[in-house]
Amino acid sequence: MEADIDLIKEYMNSLEAEENVGIDEVKRLRKYRACLLEDIHTQQQCLDCIDYLIREIKEGNKK
């Protein structure tokens, strides 16, 4: 996660310095964005599973 933030800061700094600005950089950032979004979806699925298990355990204890 920390590496992700550092990479994004690096891109922002290079943009501000008008370095590495071009179509290739945009493509690279879009790929990186897609990877981050996939990670978010995976983490959301894990959270959903944990929430489901918590509900099941709570309901089981009520019986």
N, CA and C atoms as an extended XYZ file, in Angstrom:
189
Properties=species:S:1:pos:R:3:atomname:S:1:resname:S:1:resid:I:1 pbc="F F F"
N         0.825       -1.189        0.000 N   MET     1
C         0.000        0.000        0.000 CA  MET     1
C         0.871        1.256        0.000 C   MET     1
N         1.883        1.265        0.845 N   GLU     2
C         2.797        2.412        0.904 CA  GLU     2
C         3.495        2.613       -0.437 C   GLU     2
N         3.864        1.516       -1.082 N   ALA     3
C         4.522        1.598       -2.391 CA  ALA     3
C         3.585        2.212       -3.421 C   ALA     3
N         2.289        1.903       -3.309 N   ASP     4
C         1.301        2.471       -4.223 CA  ASP     4
C         1.270        3.989       -4.095 C   ASP     4
N         1.243        4.461       -2.861 N   ILE     5
C         1.191        5.902       -2.623 CA  ILE     5
C         2.463        6.571       -3.131 C   ILE     5
N         3.596        5.935       -2.898 N   ASP     6
C         4.869        6.497       -3.366 CA  ASP     6
C         4.902        6.582       -4.892 C   ASP     6
N         4.406        5.551       -5.552 N   LEU     7
C         4.384        5.555       -7.018 CA  LEU     7
C         3.488        6.661       -7.547 C   LEU     7
N         2.341        6.836       -6.939 N   ILE     8
C         1.418        7.892       -7.365 CA  ILE     8
C         2.043        9.269       -7.144 C   ILE     8
N         2.692        9.452       -6.003 N   LYS     9
C         3.370       10.736       -5.738 CA  LYS     9
C         4.464       10.992       -6.769 C   LYS     9
N         5.182        9.940       -7.136 N   GLU    10
C         6.242       10.066       -8.146 CA  GLU    10
C         5.665       10.526       -9.482 C   GLU    10
N         4.544        9.926       -9.887 N   TYR    11
C         3.889       10.340      -11.129 CA  TYR    11
C         3.420       11.789      -11.046 C   TYR    11
N         2.859       12.169       -9.904 N   MET    12
C         2.384       13.541       -9.753 CA  MET    12
C         3.534       14.534       -9.841 C   MET    12
N         4.642       14.197       -9.200 N   ASN    13
C         5.808       15.086       -9.245 CA  ASN    13
C         6.353       15.217      -10.659 C   ASN    13
N         6.403       14.117      -11.402 N   SER    14
C         6.921       14.182      -12.769 CA  SER    14
C         5.975       14.968      -13.664 C   SER    14
N         4.665       14.874      -13.393 N   LEU    15
C         3.706       15.661      -14.164 CA  LEU    15
C         3.886       17.146      -13.902 C   LEU    15
N         4.064       17.484      -12.636 N   GLU    16
C         4.252       18.888      -12.281 CA  GLU    16
C         5.538       19.442      -12.894 C   GLU    16
N         6.545       18.595      -13.025 N   ALA    17
C         7.811       19.021      -13.624 CA  ALA    17
C         7.778       18.887      -15.144 C   ALA    17
N         6.621       18.476      -15.673 N   GLU    18
C         6.410       18.284      -17.105 CA  GLU    18
C         7.365       17.267      -17.699 C   GLU    18
N         7.648       16.218      -16.926 N   GLU    19
C         8.472       15.119      -17.412 CA  GLU    19
C         7.566       13.918      -17.663 C   GLU    19
N         7.935       13.066      -18.595 N   ASN    20
C         7.237       11.811      -18.846 CA  ASN    20
C         5.745       11.990      -19.116 C   ASN    20
N         5.375       13.098      -19.728 N   VAL    21
C         3.971       13.320      -20.036 CA  VAL    21
C         3.733       12.861      -21.470 C   VAL    21
N         2.843       11.908      -21.621 N   GLY    22
C         2.543       11.408      -22.952 CA  GLY    22
C         1.560       10.259      -22.899 C   GLY    22
N         1.269        9.753      -24.076 N   ILE    23
C         0.293        8.675      -24.211 CA  ILE    23
C         0.736        7.431      -23.459 C   ILE    23
N         2.016        7.110      -23.505 N   ASP    24
C         2.503        5.922      -22.796 CA  ASP    24
C         2.273        6.027      -21.298 C   ASP    24
N         2.472        7.205      -20.751 N   GLU    25
C         2.256        7.404      -19.325 CA  GLU    25
C         0.777        7.246      -18.972 C   GLU    25
N        -0.085        7.764      -19.824 N   VAL    26
C        -1.520        7.639      -19.583 CA  VAL    26
C        -1.925        6.164      -19.619 C   VAL    26
N        -1.405        5.429      -20.578 N   LYS    27
C        -1.700        3.992      -20.676 CA  LYS    27
C        -1.226        3.259      -19.428 C   LYS    27
N        -0.030        3.589      -18.996 N   ARG    28
C         0.530        2.958      -17.805 CA  ARG    28
C        -0.301        3.271      -16.558 C   ARG    28
N        -0.726        4.521      -16.430 N   LEU    29
C        -1.550        4.907      -15.295 CA  LEU    29
C        -2.920        4.236      -15.338 C   LEU    29
N        -3.479        4.099      -16.524 N   ARG    30
C        -4.781        3.433      -16.646 CA  ARG    30
C        -4.673        1.955      -16.265 C   ARG    30
N        -3.576        1.315      -16.657 N   LYS    31
C        -3.363       -0.085      -16.272 CA  LYS    31
C        -3.213       -0.193      -14.762 C   LYS    31
N        -2.450        0.716      -14.204 N   TYR    32
C        -2.228        0.723      -12.764 CA  TYR    32
C        -3.540        0.951      -12.030 C   TYR    32
N        -4.339        1.857      -12.546 N   ARG    33
C        -5.650        2.139      -11.958 CA  ARG    33
C        -6.533        0.890      -11.990 C   ARG    33
N        -6.516        0.199      -13.108 N   ALA    34
C        -7.317       -1.023      -13.235 CA  ALA    34
C        -6.881       -2.071      -12.207 C   ALA    34
N        -5.589       -2.185      -11.985 N   CYS    35
C        -5.081       -3.132      -10.986 CA  CYS    35
C        -5.532       -2.742       -9.583 C   CYS    35
N        -5.456       -1.468       -9.277 N   LEU    36
C        -5.899       -1.001       -7.965 CA  LEU    36
C        -7.394       -1.255       -7.770 C   LEU    36
N        -8.176       -1.014       -8.814 N   LEU    37
C        -9.608       -1.233       -8.726 CA  LEU    37
C        -9.924       -2.714       -8.514 C   LEU    37
N        -9.193       -3.567       -9.195 N   GLU    38
C        -9.368       -5.013       -9.007 CA  GLU    38
C        -9.054       -5.402       -7.563 C   GLU    38
N        -8.010       -4.816       -7.003 N   ASP    39
C        -7.664       -5.077       -5.600 CA  ASP    39
C        -8.799       -4.635       -4.671 C   ASP    39
N        -9.395       -3.490       -4.976 N   ILE    40
C       -10.507       -2.992       -4.165 CA  ILE    40
C       -11.667       -3.983       -4.222 C   ILE    40
N       -11.973       -4.468       -5.411 N   HIS    41
C       -13.074       -5.423       -5.554 CA  HIS    41
C       -12.796       -6.715       -4.789 C   HIS    41
N       -11.572       -7.179       -4.850 N   THR    42
C       -11.195       -8.389       -4.118 CA  THR    42
C       -11.347       -8.180       -2.621 C   THR    42
N       -10.875       -7.041       -2.131 N   GLN    43
C       -10.990       -6.737       -0.706 CA  GLN    43
C       -12.462       -6.610       -0.293 C   GLN    43
N       -13.289       -6.031       -1.166 N   GLN    44
C       -14.715       -5.893       -0.866 CA  GLN    44
C       -15.371       -7.269       -0.765 C   GLN    44
N       -14.988       -8.190       -1.629 N   GLN    45
C       -15.524       -9.551       -1.564 CA  GLN    45
C       -15.129      -10.213       -0.243 C   GLN    45
N       -13.907       -9.995        0.196 N   CYS    46
C       -13.460      -10.547        1.485 CA  CYS    46
C       -14.286       -9.967        2.626 C   CYS    46
N       -14.512       -8.666        2.601 N   LEU    47
C       -15.329       -8.029        3.634 CA  LEU    47
C       -16.749       -8.581        3.634 C   LEU    47
N       -17.309       -8.764        2.451 N   ASP    48
C       -18.654       -9.320        2.345 CA  ASP    48
C       -18.724      -10.721        2.948 C   ASP    48
N       -17.721      -11.529        2.690 N   CYS    49
C       -17.676      -12.885        3.251 CA  CYS    49
C       -17.568      -12.847        4.766 C   CYS    49
N       -16.743      -11.967        5.283 N   ILE    50
C       -16.593      -11.843        6.737 CA  ILE    50
C       -17.903      -11.388        7.357 C   ILE    50
N       -18.560      -10.403        6.731 N   ASP    51
C       -19.853       -9.933        7.241 CA  ASP    51
C       -20.873      -11.064        7.254 C   ASP    51
N       -20.876      -11.874        6.207 N   TYR    52
C       -21.784      -13.012        6.130 CA  TYR    52
C       -21.508      -13.993        7.278 C   TYR    52
N       -20.243      -14.305        7.497 N   LEU    53
C       -19.889      -15.234        8.568 CA  LEU    53
C       -20.294      -14.696        9.935 C   LEU    53
N       -20.090      -13.406       10.144 N   ILE    54
C       -20.481      -12.789       11.415 CA  ILE    54
C       -21.987      -12.924       11.619 C   ILE    54
N       -22.766      -12.626       10.581 N   ARG    55
C       -24.221      -12.757       10.682 CA  ARG    55
C       -24.625      -14.192       10.985 C   ARG    55
N       -24.010      -15.140       10.279 N   GLU    56
C       -24.333      -16.552       10.487 CA  GLU    56
C       -24.014      -16.990       11.929 C   GLU    56
N       -22.889      -16.555       12.442 N   ILE    57
C       -22.497      -16.920       13.807 CA  ILE    57
C       -23.471      -16.303       14.818 C   ILE    57
N       -23.822      -15.033       14.611 N   LYS    58
C       -24.758      -14.365       15.517 CA  LYS    58
C       -26.120      -15.053       15.494 C   LYS    58
N       -26.603      -15.402       14.309 N   GLU    59
C       -27.895      -16.069       14.195 CA  GLU    59
C       -27.830      -17.462       14.822 C   GLU    59
N       -26.714      -18.148       14.687 N   GLY    60
C       -26.547      -19.466       15.279 CA  GLY    60
C       -26.549      -19.410       16.794 C   GLY    60
N       -26.032      -18.346       17.346 N   ASN    61
C       -25.992      -18.196       18.807 CA  ASN    61
C       -27.355      -17.827       19.372 C   ASN    61
N       -28.256      -17.286       18.549 N   LYS    62
C       -29.589      -16.898       19.010 CA  LYS    62
C       -30.500      -18.106       19.164 C   LYS    62
N       -30.196      -19.194       18.462 N   LYS    63
C       -31.082      -20.370       18.463 CA  LYS    63
C       -30.922      -21.188       19.709 C   LYS    63
